[in-house]
Amino acid sequence: MFKPIIQNFTVTYQYGLHFTEGLFNPENTLLKDIVKTYKDEPVKLLFVIDDGVSKAHPNLVASVESYCDTYQENLKHTSSIIVQGGEESKNDQSLVTKILGEINERAICRHSFVVVIGGGAVIDMVGFAAAIAHRGVKLIRIPTTVLSQNDSAVGVKNSINYFGKKNFIGTFAPAFAIINDTDFLTTLDQRDWIAGIAEALKVALIKDADFFEYIEKHAFELRNRNMEVMQYTIYRCAEIHMQHIAKGGDPFESGSSRPLDFGHWSAHKLEQMTNYTLRHGEAVAKGIALDVAYSKLIGLIKEKDLHRVVSVFENIGFDLHFPITAKSEMDELLKGIEEFREHLGGKLTITLISEIGKKDDVHEIDINIMKKALNLINESSRSKVE
């Protein structure tokens, strides 16, 4: 018998998160410079744009084409296609087929770029299409919402929803680069402006007490659209996310712990139960509040810490109430615990907090106590309204 042949190899990934304003202003050379670092000759670019962004910025497609013409020695514009935005883009598999068809028709190869401009859901979907075309076409992400600039676009994951489950199909495929353009934030509606802050509070609660205190101190400024405060909040949140990916020891989630999904087991299920009428960040805010209340009820944290967490979310403008009225709805929501475990595999691992800024993983959830935690959050939210 032949002996087994064992081989080890290491692959190094490097990508940058860039910050700018007026990305497609001809005087701004950032996009050209990023592409030029790969190859100093004309490189094909296929642009995929979120329809919500194109409506809010009606000159965007023309600006993209004009920008590529200005730097045609490096940028070869092939086409700009508009796709549906929001979570529906991840529920509609025909959009993946549409992008694959465009990649094929425009002869986009591994030495070309797909450039996606949009919110987190569109970036997830387009990233998935790019990752499976030719076993991986280079991707540049240009996120346009708070949540995508500080969280979803800075990671290494791409996905679509399937079987009614969030992110059931997906890949781990880092982008070539991510570009955060502040100008896109100016046209967000208030819900989207606020929703993305949930992810900043998430990383603050599990990793950085000082950052939590910053958000707590500036909660009303964030609510009132102070751009300087928001820019720092996005920067620090993205920085913590990227540090975790690089130094957390498990960038492709081969283990059982997902601290960056703190509060997400119920958030993902709640999005599904509400037919995605809830923004992802809105569901995450509720999910974090729920798990912090659970942490309090099992004695991990003090009541004053629960009060601080609930207060900062509400001061920013989040509604933490769970739209759960019937026992059947409660039971359906709690199925999210097992679905969360199933998505990753291995043993159940739920991230809680033992103090502000410090995570604590648990491997069992007491369902009855979790129900009490949900009632606690709903009662607190109801009393605030009354």
Helices and strands as residue ranges (DSSP letters): E 16-20, H 30-38, E 43-50, H 51-56, H 60-70, E 75-83, H 88-91, H 93-105, E 113-118, H 120-132, G 133-135, E 138-143, H 146-147, I 148-152, E 157-162, E 165-172, E 177-181, G 182-187, H 190-195, H 197-207, H 209-217, H 219-223, H 227-247, G 259-261, H 264-273, H 280-297, H 303-316, H 327-344, E 350-355, E 358-362, H 367-385
